[in-house]
Amino acid sequence: MASHEDELLDVARLLIRRRSGLRGPLPSARVRRSVSTSYYAIFHFIANETAGRLVGKTSNLLKRRRLLSRTITHASVRSALDKLKGKVVEKSVDDFFALPGNPQPNPVPPFVQFFATSFAGAQAQREDADYDLTKPLTAADATLIRRQVKRAIELWKNASATSDTDFKNAISALIVLKGRLRKEG
């Protein structure tokens, strides 16, 4: 059974598939819907991933995961991931990602950097696709964003070292905290 993000990425691909015998540019609405659908693939992936990491992934917890994932906002994901786009964790959340014996500032794993920049790029493209009809978008743009989103999700899924798992857990908590921590003292 395909995951929700895989289904969304398939729809994004089908929207820009050229039917046999057709020439000229694809209808703008199809291109824009493809871009938007690719963004929703990465958004729903990270929302479901966050809920699964914080609630648990067993089947008897499905309702609880769905309830939690519905509370995750686009802004909270963006706020959390923006702190992880660089080579090191942003100072405002550095202590949260620190592990005993690891150097500070904490390095951001490459898969997280790629995921964070892919999310931001897909979100910006989705906003253009949905709200700025003066912004030209092509099937090539839609294909590029779909491929980048797909790669970001694959890299996230394949990162399985203990340190990667810990980093994913911390990101999930930071997303629920809307990217903000209360500083002591």
C-alpha positions in Angstrom: 0.0 0.0 0.0 1.4 3.4 -1.0 1.9 6.0 1.6 0.0 9.3 1.4 3.1 11.2 0.3 3.8 8.7 -2.4 0.2 9.0 -3.6 0.5 12.8 -3.7 3.7 12.7 -5.6 2.1 10.3 -8.1 -0.8 12.8 -8.6 1.8 15.6 -9.0 3.5 13.6 -11.7 0.3 12.7 -13.5 -0.9 16.3 -13.6 2.1 17.3 -15.8 2.2 14.1 -17.9 1.7 15.1 -21.5 -1.0 13.0 -23.2 -0.1 11.4 -26.5 -0.6 13.7 -29.5 -1.0 17.0 -27.5 1.4 19.9 -28.3 2.1 23.2 -26.7 2.3 24.2 -23.1 0.3 22.3 -20.5 -2.7 24.2 -19.0 -1.4 26.5 -16.2 -3.9 25.1 -13.7 -2.4 21.6 -14.1 1.1 22.8 -13.6 0.1 24.9 -10.6 -1.8 22.0 -9.0 1.2 19.8 -9.5 3.5 22.2 -7.7 1.0 22.6 -4.9 0.5 18.8 -4.6 4.3 18.2 -4.4 4.4 20.7 -1.5 1.6 18.9 0.3 3.4 15.6 -0.1 6.4 16.9 2.0 4.1 18.8 4.5 1.9 15.7 5.2 5.0 13.5 5.3 6.6 15.6 8.1 3.3 16.1 9.9 2.8 12.3 10.0 6.4 11.6 10.8 6.2 14.0 13.7 3.0 12.5 15.1 4.4 9.0 14.7 7.6 9.9 16.6 5.8 11.6 19.4 2.8 9.3 19.8 4.0 6.0 18.5 3.5 4.1 15.3 1.4 1.1 16.3 -2.0 0.7 14.6 -4.0 1.2 17.9 -2.6 4.8 18.1 -3.7 5.8 14.6 -6.5 8.1 15.9 -4.1 9.8 18.3 -1.5 10.3 15.5 -4.1 11.8 13.2 -5.3 14.2 15.9 -1.8 15.4 16.6 -0.9 15.7 13.0 -3.9 17.9 12.4 -2.5 20.4 15.0 0.8 20.8 13.0 0.8 24.0 11.0 2.7 25.0 7.9 4.3 27.9 9.9 5.4 25.6 12.8 7.1 23.3 10.4 8.8 26.1 8.6 9.8 27.8 11.8 11.4 24.6 13.1 13.1 23.7 9.9 14.5 27.2 9.2 16.7 26.7 12.3 18.2 23.7 10.6 19.0 24.8 7.1 22.6 25.7 7.7 25.7 23.6 8.6 25.1 24.0 12.3 21.9 24.2 14.4 20.7 27.8 15.0 22.0 29.1 18.3 18.4 29.6 19.7 17.8 25.8 19.8 21.4 24.6 19.9 21.1 23.3 23.6 18.0 21.4 22.6 19.9 19.4 20.0 23.0 18.9 22.1 24.0 15.4 23.1 26.6 14.6 25.8 30.0 14.4 24.4 29.1 16.1 21.1 30.7 19.3 20.0 28.7 22.6 20.0 27.6 24.2 17.8 25.8 21.1 16.8 26.3 20.1 13.1 23.1 19.6 11.1 23.1 16.2 9.3 23.1 16.7 5.5 19.8 14.9 5.1 18.2 17.5 7.4 19.7 20.4 5.6 18.4 19.1 2.3 15.0 18.4 3.8 14.8 21.9 5.4 15.8 23.7 2.2 13.5 21.5 0.1 10.6 22.2 2.4 11.2 26.0 2.2 11.6 25.9 -1.5 8.5 23.8 -2.1 6.5 26.0 0.2 7.6 29.2 -1.6 6.7 27.5 -5.0 3.4 26.4 -3.6 2.5 30.0 -2.5 3.4 31.2 -6.0 1.4 28.5 -7.7 -1.7 29.1 -5.5 -1.6 32.8 -5.0 0.5 34.6 -7.6 -1.0 34.0 -11.0 1.4 36.5 -12.5 4.3 34.2 -11.7 5.0 31.9 -14.7 5.4 28.2 -13.8 6.3 25.5 -16.3 6.0 21.7 -16.3 9.8 21.7 -15.9 9.4 23.7 -12.6 6.8 21.3 -11.4 9.0 18.3 -12.3 11.9 19.8 -10.5 10.0 20.5 -7.3 8.4 17.0 -7.3 11.8 15.4 -7.7 13.4 17.5 -5.0 10.5 16.7 -2.6 10.7 13.0 -3.4 14.5 13.0 -2.8 14.1 14.9 0.5 11.6 12.3 1.8 13.8 9.4 0.6 16.9 10.8 2.4 14.9 11.3 5.6 13.5 7.8 5.5 17.0 6.3 4.8 18.8 8.1 7.6 18.7 5.5 10.3 21.8 5.9 12.4 21.2 6.4 16.1 22.2 10.0 15.9 19.9 10.5 12.9 17.0 9.1 14.8 17.7 11.3 17.8 17.9 14.3 15.5 14.5 13.4 13.9 13.0 13.1 17.4 14.3 16.5 18.4 12.9 18.0 15.2 9.5 16.5 15.8 9.4 18.0 19.3 10.6 21.4 17.9 7.8 21.3 15.2 5.2 20.8 17.9 6.8 23.6 19.9 6.4 25.8 16.8 10.1 26.2 16.5 10.5 28.1 19.8 12.0 27.2 23.1 11.7 29.0 26.4 15.1 29.9 27.6 15.9 29.4 31.2 17.5 32.2 33.3 
